[in-house]
Amino acid sequence: MKITGKEIIALGYKPGKWFPEAIAYINENELSEVEMSVYLEQFKVETIDLLENPADFKINIKAENELEEVNVNSVVTTMEVLMKTPTLVDGAIMPDACPTGSNGTIPVGGVVVAKNAIHPGMHSADICCSVMLTDFGNANPKDVLDAAHSITHFGPGGRDRNSQFRFPMDLLAEIEENPFLNNQKCISAARSHLGTQGDGNHFLFVGKSKNTGNTMLITHHGSRGFGANLYSRGMKIAEQFRKEISPQTLKQNAWIPFDTDEGKAYWEALQIIRKWTKKNHEVLHDATLEKLGIEKENRFWNEHNFVFKDGDLFYHAKGATPLDEKFMPDITGPRLIPLNMAEPVLIVDGKTTKNNLGFAPHGAGRNVSRTQHRKSKIGTKQEIFKEETKGLDIRFFSNEIDITELPSAYKNAETVRNQMDEFDLGEVIDEVMPYGCIMAGNWQKNAPWKNRRRQDRKNKK
């Protein structure tokens, strides 16, 4: 009698890559039932339970009012659930921490350290969200903001063929060699989204150095649709491993073991996403320099939403700025921490301590959701906008105000800075004082599908 996969499944084994080889071996050697059971033992997978107690994590945040107390308690609670994930060995939360998702989901402002495992859900869809600064010397800030405004691209989708930047052929070759990235959807997004900034809290900021008076351009965005496609594929692979090796682990905390072919390919894919995202900043900065006929005086960048490797440990930073040089192979200067459009962008340096694990905050974070913040505001959007952006050149690419990105939507910047000092989370060595910035704004208000819906309603009247 020929053995099929059904008989193997009936013995308690889950389908895997080894099935065809095992079935062929059993049938070719005409193994008896006892011999088959002995042979199949090698394919048994021991499942891994959740940790009985949460792994240790450092709390670099404290509440200074009732609203912050609710936020801090929520962050600590979600970390306590998260840190029972069996791969995790250490963690930390930063002063800008805020929960996102159900309990057990890594909070914004969280760092977790996993052994020999990459958790796609812990870097999220916005892989390599990062900031880049270019020093424009004594250029007029308004000229820089105007030039950059004519070049950048916010909102959904990418650039049309006529406005796309030239794509680096060496980077395309790397993409095509990686099994996670070599598909038409990924490659199309990589091409059309180059030189775009997305929406949400991403921005283009212009200001002046407090130390030198030089004009600085700073951009904040991630890997756009290119990275989001990798995240989706990574989560699917991680879920396959979760079902097989750790079904108790929460779905959002599934992992890809690094010592597998999938793990190594995924790590390589992350590095390619990192290169693309850095290039995504560079094309905008370089085009602005070229338009103004200016040579840059300095440039540096850092990601704050990524996975960093140190030996067999993988540091997942969900909104945390790396201080330790070992995390950044191409470091060229200090790190950047933006707070809100009305506050300086901090230029920081620092060292690894037991508490910070080699990281600093990545911004100001939020105490309440966008919806809660929107409901809490009194007055028209124009009145709120005017009050909160007094003296600044603030622009929304969609020409629609997004009050959930105004300064009041974020935590108190002074509180974050004070807690950076208190918990030794980096030293501020310069500040970029704000002149103005561009953000996506409420692009959904006049999104094409909404305009069509409005038109349909008019036509029916």
N, C-alpha and C positions, 0 to 999 in steps of 0.2 A: 504494500500500500504506500502510495506516494504521500509524503508529508507536505502540507501547505502552511501558509501563515496562520490560518485559523487554528490549527492544532497548537502552534506555539503560543498564540494569544490565550488559548484556553488554559495553558499552563501558568498564566499570570504575567507573561512578558508583553511589554508595549512595543508596537512596531518601531523599528529603527533602521538606520543605514545598514546594519549588520544582517538584517533579515534574509536578503537574497543569498548571501554567502553561506549563512547557516543552513538554510533550506537545501541548498545544493549539496553541502557537505553531508548532511543527514541522509539525503536520498542516495547519493553516490556510494556511501559507505554502508547503506542499509542498516543503520543503527537501530538497536532494540529500544524499547521504551526506557529501560534503565540507562542504557548507554547515552540515549538522547538527553535525558535529564542531567547526567553528569557533564556532558558536552556543553549544554546550555548554561550551566552554572557561571561560566566565565562572562556571560552577558548580563548577569544580574546587576542592577544598579541600586546601591544603598541610598535611600532617601535621606535628606538632611533636614532635621527639625529646626524650628526657630530657637533662638537662644532663650534659655529659661529666664534670664535677667538681661536687661538692656546693656549693651557694651557701653563703656564710659564715654561721656561727651562733656566738653567744656562749655560753660555758659558765660559768654562775654557780652551780656546784655542785662540791663535792670530797668524796671518800670519806675517812672517818676511821676505818674499820675494814673488815674483810674482807667483811662482809655488804654494807656500803654500796658497796664497790668493785665487786662483782658488779652491783649496781643501776646505778651510774653508767656502767659500761662498756656495759650493755644500752641505757641511754638514749642515749648518744653514738652507738652503732651504729645504732639505729633512726633517729636524726636524720640521720646521714650518708646513709642510703638515701632518707629523706624529702626532703632538701634537693636531690635531683636532679630533683624535680618541676619542669617547665619554667617555671611561673608564679612560682616563689619567688625572692625577692631578698635576704631576710635572715631571721634567726631567733635564738632564745635559749632556754636551758633554765634553770629556777629550782631553788633548793635542795630543793624538795619533789618534784622530778621522779621519775617512775617509769614504766616501759614499760607499754603496754596493747595487746595485739594483736601481730600479726606485724611483722617488721622493715619499716620504712618507714611505720608507723602513727604519727601524732603522739603523743608521750607526754603523760601528765598532767604539768602543770608546763611545757609547751612553748608557745612563741609562734613563729608563722611569718608572714612578710609576703609577700603575693601581689600581683602587679600586675594590676589590672583583672580579678580573678577571685575568685569565692567558692567555697570548698571545703566542702560540707556535712559531709563526713567529718571535717573538722578542728574543727568545733564539736560534733560528735556529736549523739546523740538528746536529750541533756539540755540543750537550748538555753537559754541565759541562766540557768544555775545561778548563784545569787546569794545575798547575805546582806543583811538589814535589821536595824537597831537602833532601838529606841524607848526613850527615857529616861522611866522611870516615877517620877522624883523620889524621895521618901523612902518609897515603898511597901515593904511587907514582901515579901522575895523569895519566901517560901513562898506567900503569897497570890497573887502574880503567876503562879507556876508552876501552882498549883492551878486558877486561873481559865483560864489558857491551855490546860491539859490538858483541861478540859471543853469547849473550843471547837475545838481543832485536830483534824486527821484524818490518820493515817498508814496506810500499807499500800496495797494495789492498789485500782484502781477509784476511783470518785468518791463524792460525796454523793448520797443519795436526794433526791427532789423536796422532801421536807418539811424538809430541813436545808440546802438550797442557799442561797448568798448571792445577793442581787439582782444581776443581771448588767447592767453599764453599756451603755445603748443606743447611745451614740456609738461604743463599742468594737465592738459587734456590727455596726454599719454598716460600719466599716472592714474587719472580717473578711469580710463579705459582698461587698465590692468587690474583694477580692484573689483572683485565680484559683488561687493555691496553697492558700488557706484556706477558700474558699467551697464546702464540701461538708458533708454531714450528719455525717460521722464527726468532722471537726474541730470543728464548732460544738457538737456534743453533748459532746465532751471539754472544750471551753472552758467550757461551762456547769457540768457536773457536777464537774469537777476544781478549780474555783475554791475556794480555802480548804482545799486538801489539800497534803500535804508529801511523799508517796511513801515510799520506803524507803532502804536503803543507808546512806550517810553523812549523810543529811539529818537535821536536828535542830531542836529548839526549846530554847534555852539561856537561863538566867536567872543573872545575877550582879551584882556591884557595881563601879562605877567606882573604880579605884584613886585617881584624882584628886579626885573629888567625893563618893564614898560613895553616890551615887544608884543605884537599882536599874535594871538594863537588861534588856530582853527582846530576844533576837537569834534570828532564824529563818534557816534555810539550806535552800533547795530550788530547783528549776528550774521549767520550764514544763509538766511532767507530760505527759499524753497529748496535749495540744494541740500542744506543741512536737515531740513524737515523731512525730506525723502529718506535720508539715511536713518534718522530717528525712527521712522515708521518701520523700516525693514529690520532695524536692530531690535525693536520691541517684539516683533513677530518671532525672531530667532530666540530672543531671551525667554519668551513665553514657552517655546518648545522645550527649552532646557528646564524651566521652572516646573512644568508638568511632570517631567521625568525625574528630576533630582530633588526638588524641594516644593512640593505642592502646597505646603503650609505658608510659604512666602507670599506676601501680597503681590498681586499682579503688577502694580506699578514699581515694585522693587525686584522684579525678575532680573537675572543676570546672565551674561555670556561668560563662561569660564575662559580665562585668558590662555590656558594651555590646550586649547582646541584650535582647529583650523579656522573656525568661525571667529574665535576670540582674537587671534592674530590678525585676521583680515579686517575685523572691525576696528581694531586699534590703528591699523594702517589707514583705514578710511577716515578716522577721526583726524589724523595728521594731515591728510589731503584737504579735509574741510577747513582745518586751521589755516593752511596755506591760501586757500581760496578766500577766506574771510579777511585775511590780512591784505590780500590784493584788492578786495572789495573796498577797503578803506583807501588804499593807496591811489586807485584810479581817480577817486573824487578829489583827494588832496592835490595830486599832480595836475589834474585838469584845471583846478582853481589857480594853482601857481602859474601854469602856462597862460591862462587867460589874462592874468595880471602882469605877466612878464617878470615874475619874481623867482629868485632862487631860494630854496628853503635854508634856514639857518640851523634847524635841528628837527628831529622827529623821534618819537618813541610810542610804543603801544603796549597794551596788555589785554588778554582776555580775562573775563571774570565769570564765565559760565562754561566750564570745560572739565575734562578728566586729565589729571596729571599723574605721571608714573614715576615711582622711586623704588627700584628693585621690583619686588613682587607686590608692592602696595600701590593701590590706585586711589588717588585723592579726587573725589567728586565734589567740585565746588559749584553749588547752585546759587550763583550770585555771591562770589567772594573773590577778592583781589589777591593774586599770588604775590607774596613778599620775597619768598626764598628763590634765589637765582636758579636753583636746580630744576624748578618747574618751568623755566622759560629758556629754551636753548638759544634764542636769538635776541636776548635782552640787550637793549641799547641805551637804557636810561631808567629813571624812576617810574613809579606807577601812577595811574590816574584814578581818582575817585570823584565822580560827579555827584552833586547833592540835589539841587533842583535848578530850574532856569534862572532864578533870582539870586542864587548863591554861587560862590566861587567853585571852580573845579579844583580839587585838592591834588597837588603833586606830592607824592609820598615816597618814603624809603622805609626800610625796617628789616628786622631780623626775626628768625623763627624762635618762638618760645614754646613752652609746654602747653600753654593755654591757646595760642593762636594757630598752632600746627603749620605755621608758615603762610598765614593768610590775614588779610584785613577786610573791612567792609567793602562793598562795591558801590554804595550809594546811600540814600537816605531811607529807603524802604517805605512801607505804608503801615498805618495802624488800623485802617478800615478799608473795605473793598471800594472799588470805583463807584458802585451803585450807592453804597452808604454815603460816600463823600458827596456825590451828586445831590442826594436828597437833603443833605445837611446845609447846602448853600442857599442863601436868601438873596434875591435880586435877579436881574436879567444876566444872561451870559456876558453881554457887553460890559455891564457894570462890574461884575466880578472880575472879569479879565482886566479892565482898566485899573482897578484897585490893586490887583496882585502883581501887575507887570509895570508899574509906574517907573518911568525913566529908562526902560529897556526896549529894544527893538525885537519884539517877539512876533514870529510869523508862523502861520499854519499853512502848510503846502496845499491843503484842500480848500483853503479860505473859509473853513468852518472851525470855530473855537471848540476845543476839547477841554472842558473845565477839570476833567479828571487828571490832567497833566499839569495843572497850575500848582504853584508852590504849596498851597494849603492841602493838597492831596497827599503830601509826603510828611514823613516824620520831621520833627524839629531838627534842623541841621546842626544847631549848637549842641543839642543833646548827643547826637551821633559823634560829633567831634570830641566832646568831653569824655565819652565812653571809650573812644579810640585811645585817648591818653590814659584813662584809668586802667584799661585792660592791656596796654602796651600793644596796640594793633597798628603800628606804623607811625612814623614821624612826618609831619607836614613840613616840607622844605620850600614850597612855593605855592602860590595860589593864582589861578587864572580868573581875574575879576570880570564879571559878566558885562558884555556889551549887548548881545542879543543872541537869539537862536531860532532855528526852524524845526518844527515838528510836523508830523503827518496831519494832526488835527482830526476832526470828526469826518473822515472821508466817507463813512457809511451813510451820512445824511443824504448825500446826492449820488449814491452808488447807482450804476446803470439800471440794476434790477428794481431799485426803489423808484427811480424816475419812470420806468416803464409801467410800474404798478400805479403810480399817480396818474399817468396819462390814460391808462385803461379805465380808471375810475371816472375821469373827466369825460371820456368818450361814451360811457354808459349813461351819463346824466342827460 
